[in-house]
Amino acid sequence: MSFGLYIHIPFCRSKCPYCDFAFVVRQTHLAKQYSKAIVRELQTQLAILNVEPIFNTLYFGGGTPSHISPQYIAQIIEAVPNLHKETEITVEANPGDQASFEALKQAGVNRLSLGIQALTDRALKALGRFHNTQDALDAFHTARRVGFDNMGIDLIFGAPNQTRQEWQEILQKAIDLNPEHISVYGLTIEPDTNFDRRFQKHQLPLPTETSQSDMYLDAIDQLTKANYEHYEISNFARPTFASRHNQSYWEGKPYLGLGLSAHSFINNKRIWNITDLQAYMQSVQNTGLAIASSETIDSDKQLLETIMLGLRRKTGLDVNLLKKHTPIPLQHLLKHNMLENHQNRIRLTRKGLLVADAVCTELVKAL
């Protein structure tokens, strides 16, 4: 049976002002203990599965996986059974950790996802990042030099005081680097973050919604013109370099998640782990697991997720699925050019991409 495998590494150098993921700072001294907990949880989950899984993808996310010693990443990889030469093994990395890139490559990592976020010093400072533009460029070239030929970079648009001109400049610098994959995300103000507190006090000068929409369209235009395929709302890739791991999520395939706050989806059941680091390690030590809760995905929820995840992708959804379950909103959205029928597949138009959440909401309300 084929699975994706996600491993959450929560350690970070600092707290980004926009981030609400499960992470800890200044606690890398716990990395050895944590990596042992990951391996123990893996062994427990494999015993529960009672099948011989084949892991087609292995993804280390965070947090900042590159912030801990690469020996711990290597030890976890060595503990995963049935990896093969075609397995996509991704590690998320920050520019400041380039000293570990060669060791990660030697450990078997074959895809690096570099959290560049911006390529002007002004935008990086506005986003609260510790690296500068030259650090990002140096890290990218270091990764190339040690042998990474499958690289993705992340970019954020809509940073405080950002202009379209600056964003277009960042996009061009990213294109000039020629990575295999580029992800672009609009800055989101998450609850209980530094940016949220500043926003509530009217101390966060963000671009207008219109400007942010224009920036997103700029990304589509510049990246597709540079021969990147816009295969998912936020993701662009060279041919054959789309993220196989993320595609498994969007296609509803089974995956196993290990570590702090990690989610799993197996046999129509979603399971997620606890979010406190010490509690996670103690629970795994005691029981082999650290489950916080779970839910069964019934047919109605499965249909809802199929629609929402399907519309995120360029391939869209079978027209018959939507005709059967959401005929009236479908016709309305087609008429208003939010959706289009392309070879009997329903997908978002350029106009619909700007309000994708609202389009999905209108469709799922009819379920």
C-alpha positions as CSV (number, residue, x, y, z in Angstrom):
1,M,0.0,0.0,0.0
2,S,1.4,3.4,-1.0
3,F,1.5,6.3,1.5
4,G,2.9,9.8,1.8
5,L,4.8,10.4,5.0
6,Y,5.0,13.8,6.7
7,I,7.3,14.5,9.6
8,H,7.0,17.8,11.6
9,I,10.2,19.3,12.9
10,P,9.1,22.2,15.2
11,F,12.5,23.8,16.0
12,C,13.1,27.4,14.8
13,R,15.7,30.1,15.3
14,S,13.1,32.8,15.9
15,K,9.4,33.4,15.8
16,C,8.2,34.8,12.5
17,P,5.6,37.5,13.2
18,Y,3.0,36.0,10.7
19,C,3.4,32.3,11.7
20,D,0.9,30.2,13.6
21,F,2.3,26.8,13.0
22,A,3.4,24.5,15.9
23,F,7.0,25.5,16.6
24,V,9.5,26.2,19.4
25,V,12.5,28.6,19.6
26,R,15.8,28.1,21.4
27,Q,15.1,24.5,22.2
28,T,17.3,22.6,19.7
29,H,19.0,20.8,22.7
30,L,15.8,18.7,22.6
31,A,16.3,17.6,18.9
32,K,18.0,14.3,19.8
33,Q,15.2,13.3,22.1
34,Y,12.6,14.5,19.7
35,S,14.0,12.6,16.7
36,K,14.0,9.4,18.9
37,A,10.3,10.1,19.6
38,I,9.6,10.4,15.9
39,V,11.2,7.0,15.3
40,R,9.3,5.4,18.1
41,E,6.0,6.9,16.9
42,L,6.8,5.6,13.4
43,Q,7.4,2.1,14.7
44,T,4.1,2.2,16.6
45,Q,2.1,3.4,13.7
46,L,3.6,0.8,11.4
47,A,2.6,-1.9,13.8
48,I,-1.0,-0.5,13.9
49,L,-1.2,-0.3,10.1
50,N,-0.3,-4.0,10.0
51,V,0.6,-3.6,6.3
52,E,3.9,-3.3,4.5
53,P,3.6,0.4,3.4
54,I,5.5,1.9,0.5
55,F,6.3,5.5,1.1
56,N,6.3,7.4,-2.3
57,T,7.0,10.7,-0.6
58,L,8.7,11.8,2.6
59,Y,8.3,15.4,3.6
60,F,10.0,17.2,6.6
61,G,8.1,20.3,7.4
62,G,8.1,22.7,10.3
63,G,9.2,24.7,12.0
64,T,12.5,24.7,10.3
65,P,13.9,21.1,9.7
66,S,17.2,22.5,8.5
67,H,17.7,24.2,11.9
68,I,18.6,20.9,13.7
69,S,21.7,18.8,13.0
70,P,21.3,16.9,9.8
71,Q,22.3,13.7,11.6
72,Y,18.8,13.6,13.1
73,I,17.2,14.0,9.7
74,A,19.4,11.2,8.5
75,Q,18.5,8.9,11.5
76,I,14.8,9.4,10.8
77,I,15.3,8.7,7.1
78,E,17.2,5.5,7.9
79,A,14.3,4.3,10.2
80,V,11.7,4.6,7.4
81,P,11.1,1.3,5.7
82,N,10.5,0.7,2.0
83,L,12.0,3.9,0.7
84,H,13.2,3.5,-2.9
85,K,15.2,5.6,-5.4
86,E,12.1,7.2,-6.7
87,T,10.8,8.4,-3.3
88,E,10.6,12.2,-3.2
89,I,12.3,13.2,0.0
90,T,11.8,16.9,0.8
91,V,13.3,19.0,3.6
92,E,12.1,22.6,4.2
93,A,15.1,24.8,4.8
94,N,16.0,28.4,5.7
95,P,18.8,30.4,4.0
96,G,20.7,30.7,7.2
97,D,21.2,26.9,7.5
98,Q,23.1,26.4,4.2
99,A,26.0,24.8,6.1
100,S,23.8,21.7,6.5
101,F,22.8,21.3,2.9
102,E,25.6,19.0,1.8
103,A,24.9,16.6,4.8
104,L,21.2,16.6,4.0
105,K,22.0,15.7,0.4
106,Q,24.2,12.8,1.6
107,A,21.5,11.7,3.9
108,G,19.2,11.0,0.9
109,V,17.2,14.2,0.7
110,N,16.6,14.9,-3.0
111,R,14.3,17.9,-2.9
112,L,14.9,21.1,-1.0
113,S,12.2,23.7,-0.2
114,L,13.9,27.0,0.5
115,G,12.0,29.5,2.6
116,I,13.3,32.6,0.9
117,Q,9.9,34.5,1.2
118,A,11.3,37.7,-0.5
119,L,14.2,38.9,-2.5
120,T,14.5,42.5,-1.4
121,D,16.0,43.5,1.9
122,R,13.1,45.9,2.6
123,A,10.5,43.2,2.2
124,L,12.5,40.7,4.2
125,K,12.8,43.1,7.1
126,A,9.1,43.9,6.9
127,L,8.3,40.2,7.2
128,G,10.6,39.9,10.2
129,R,13.0,37.6,8.5
130,F,16.6,37.3,9.8
131,H,18.3,36.7,6.4
132,N,18.9,39.3,3.7
133,T,18.7,39.0,-0.1
134,Q,22.3,38.0,-0.5
135,D,21.9,35.3,2.1
136,A,19.0,33.9,0.1
137,L,20.9,33.9,-3.1
138,D,24.0,32.4,-1.5
139,A,21.9,29.6,0.0
140,F,20.3,28.8,-3.3
141,H,23.6,28.6,-5.1
142,T,25.1,26.5,-2.2
143,A,22.2,24.0,-2.6
144,R,22.9,23.8,-6.3
145,R,26.6,23.3,-5.8
146,V,26.1,20.4,-3.4
147,G,23.9,18.6,-5.9
148,F,20.2,19.6,-5.4
149,D,18.6,19.5,-8.8
150,N,15.0,19.6,-7.5
151,M,14.5,22.9,-5.6
152,G,11.5,24.9,-4.6
153,I,11.3,28.4,-3.2
154,D,8.6,30.0,-1.2
155,L,7.6,33.7,-1.7
156,I,5.1,35.9,0.2
157,F,3.3,38.8,-1.4
158,G,1.4,41.6,0.4
159,A,4.1,42.3,2.9
160,P,3.7,45.6,4.9
161,N,4.2,48.6,2.7
162,Q,4.9,46.4,-0.4
163,T,4.3,47.9,-3.8
164,R,3.5,46.0,-7.0
165,Q,6.8,47.2,-8.5
166,E,8.8,45.6,-5.6
167,W,6.8,42.4,-5.9
168,Q,7.4,42.2,-9.7
169,E,11.1,42.7,-9.0
170,I,11.1,39.8,-6.5
171,L,9.3,37.6,-9.0
172,Q,11.9,38.4,-11.7
173,K,14.8,37.6,-9.3
174,A,13.1,34.3,-8.4
175,I,12.7,33.5,-12.1
176,D,16.4,34.3,-12.7
177,L,17.4,31.7,-10.1
178,N,15.5,29.1,-12.2
179,P,14.2,26.8,-9.4
180,E,12.1,23.9,-10.4
181,H,9.2,25.0,-8.2
182,I,7.9,28.3,-6.9
183,S,5.1,28.7,-4.3
184,V,3.5,32.1,-3.8
185,Y,1.4,32.9,-0.8
186,G,-0.5,36.0,0.1
187,L,0.3,37.3,3.6
188,T,-2.4,36.1,5.9
189,I,-3.0,37.6,9.3
190,E,-3.4,34.7,11.6
191,P,-4.9,35.0,15.1
192,D,-2.6,35.5,18.1
193,T,0.4,36.3,16.0
194,N,2.6,39.4,16.3
195,F,1.2,40.7,13.0
196,D,-2.4,40.1,14.3
197,R,-1.7,42.3,17.4
198,R,-0.2,45.0,15.2
199,F,-3.1,44.8,12.8
200,Q,-5.6,45.1,15.6
201,K,-3.8,48.3,16.7
202,H,-3.8,49.7,13.1
203,Q,0.0,49.5,13.2
204,L,0.5,47.1,10.2
205,P,0.4,49.1,6.9
206,L,-0.7,46.4,4.4
207,P,-1.3,46.9,0.7
208,T,-5.0,47.2,-0.2
209,E,-7.0,44.2,-1.2
210,T,-6.9,45.4,-4.8
211,S,-3.1,45.7,-4.7
212,Q,-2.8,42.2,-3.3
213,S,-5.1,40.8,-6.0
214,D,-2.9,42.6,-8.6
215,M,0.2,41.0,-7.1
216,Y,-1.3,37.6,-7.3
217,L,-2.1,38.1,-11.0
218,D,1.4,39.5,-11.5
219,A,2.7,36.2,-10.2
220,I,0.5,34.2,-12.5
221,D,1.5,36.3,-15.5
222,Q,5.2,36.5,-14.9
223,L,5.7,32.8,-13.8
224,T,3.6,31.3,-16.6
225,K,5.4,33.5,-19.1
226,A,8.6,32.0,-17.8
227,N,7.2,28.5,-18.5
228,Y,6.2,27.6,-15.0
229,E,2.9,25.6,-15.0
230,H,0.3,27.0,-12.6
231,Y,-0.8,23.6,-11.4
232,E,-2.4,24.7,-8.1
233,I,-3.7,28.0,-6.7
234,S,-0.4,28.8,-4.9
235,N,2.1,26.6,-6.8
236,F,4.0,26.8,-10.0
237,A,6.4,24.2,-11.4
238,R,8.6,23.2,-14.3
239,P,7.3,20.1,-16.2
240,T,7.5,17.0,-14.0
241,F,8.5,19.0,-10.9
242,A,5.2,19.5,-9.2
243,S,5.3,18.6,-5.6
244,R,4.3,14.9,-5.5
245,H,3.8,15.1,-1.7
246,N,1.4,18.0,-1.8
247,Q,-0.4,16.5,-4.7
248,S,-1.2,13.4,-2.6
249,Y,-3.0,15.6,-0.1
250,W,-5.1,17.3,-2.8
251,E,-5.9,14.0,-4.4
252,G,-7.2,12.5,-1.2
253,K,-4.5,9.8,-1.0
254,P,-3.5,8.2,2.4
255,Y,-0.7,9.8,4.3
256,L,0.9,9.3,7.7
257,G,1.9,12.3,9.9
258,L,4.5,12.1,12.7
259,G,5.6,14.6,15.2
260,L,4.1,17.6,17.0
261,S,0.7,18.6,15.6
262,A,1.1,16.3,12.6
263,H,-2.0,15.0,10.8
264,S,-2.7,11.6,9.2
265,F,-5.3,10.4,6.8
266,I,-5.8,6.7,6.6
267,N,-8.9,4.6,5.9
268,N,-11.2,7.7,5.7
269,K,-10.1,8.7,9.2
270,R,-8.1,11.9,10.0
271,I,-6.0,11.9,13.1
272,W,-3.9,14.7,14.6
273,N,-1.3,14.9,17.3
274,I,-1.0,17.1,20.3
275,T,0.8,20.5,20.0
276,D,2.9,20.8,23.2
277,L,6.4,19.6,22.7
278,Q,7.1,18.1,26.1
279,A,3.7,16.5,26.2
280,Y,4.3,15.0,22.8
281,M,7.6,13.4,23.7
282,Q,6.3,12.2,27.1
283,S,3.2,10.6,25.5
284,V,5.3,8.9,22.8
285,Q,7.7,7.6,25.4
286,N,4.8,6.2,27.4
287,T,2.5,4.8,24.7
288,G,4.2,5.1,21.4
289,L,1.6,7.6,20.2
290,A,0.6,11.3,20.9
291,I,-2.9,11.6,19.4
292,A,-4.9,14.6,20.3
293,S,-8.1,13.7,18.5
294,S,-9.6,12.2,15.3
295,E,-12.6,12.3,13.0
296,T,-14.1,10.0,10.5
297,I,-14.6,11.4,7.0
298,D,-18.0,10.3,6.0
299,S,-19.3,10.4,2.4
300,D,-20.6,14.0,2.8
301,K,-17.3,15.3,4.2
302,Q,-15.4,13.4,1.5
303,L,-17.5,15.0,-1.2
304,L,-17.0,18.5,0.3
305,E,-13.2,18.0,0.5
306,T,-13.1,16.6,-3.1
307,I,-14.8,19.8,-4.3
308,M,-12.7,22.2,-2.3
309,L,-9.3,20.5,-3.0
310,G,-10.2,19.7,-6.6
311,L,-10.9,23.3,-7.5
312,R,-7.5,24.3,-6.1
313,R,-5.8,22.4,-8.9
314,K,-5.5,23.2,-12.6
315,T,-7.0,19.8,-13.5
316,G,-10.3,20.9,-11.7
317,L,-13.3,18.5,-11.2
318,D,-15.4,16.2,-13.3
319,V,-18.3,18.3,-14.6
320,N,-20.7,15.5,-13.8
321,L,-19.8,15.5,-10.1
322,L,-20.8,19.1,-9.8
323,K,-23.9,18.8,-12.1
324,K,-25.1,16.1,-9.8
325,H,-24.5,17.8,-6.4
326,T,-24.4,21.5,-7.1
327,P,-26.3,22.2,-10.3
328,I,-27.7,25.6,-9.5
329,P,-24.6,27.3,-8.0
330,L,-22.5,25.7,-10.8
331,Q,-24.6,27.3,-13.5
332,H,-24.5,30.6,-11.6
333,L,-20.7,30.6,-11.3
334,L,-20.2,29.5,-14.9
335,K,-22.5,32.4,-16.1
336,H,-20.5,34.9,-14.0
337,N,-17.2,33.6,-15.3
338,M,-15.9,32.4,-12.0
339,L,-15.7,28.8,-13.3
340,E,-15.1,27.4,-16.8
341,N,-15.8,24.1,-18.4
342,H,-12.6,22.8,-20.0
343,Q,-12.9,19.4,-21.7
344,N,-15.6,18.4,-19.2
345,R,-13.5,19.5,-16.3
346,I,-14.7,22.4,-14.1
347,R,-11.9,24.8,-13.0
348,L,-11.5,28.3,-11.7
349,T,-11.1,31.1,-14.2
350,R,-8.6,33.9,-13.7
351,K,-11.5,35.9,-12.2
352,G,-12.5,33.0,-10.0
353,L,-8.9,32.5,-8.7
354,L,-9.1,35.8,-6.9
355,V,-12.1,34.7,-4.9
356,A,-11.5,31.0,-4.7
357,D,-12.7,30.6,-1.2
358,A,-16.0,32.3,-1.9
359,V,-16.5,30.2,-5.0
360,C,-15.9,27.0,-3.0
361,T,-18.3,28.3,-0.3
362,E,-21.1,28.9,-2.8
363,L,-20.7,25.4,-4.2
364,V,-20.5,23.5,-0.9
365,K,-23.5,25.4,0.6
366,A,-25.6,23.4,-1.9
367,L,-24.4,20.0,-0.6
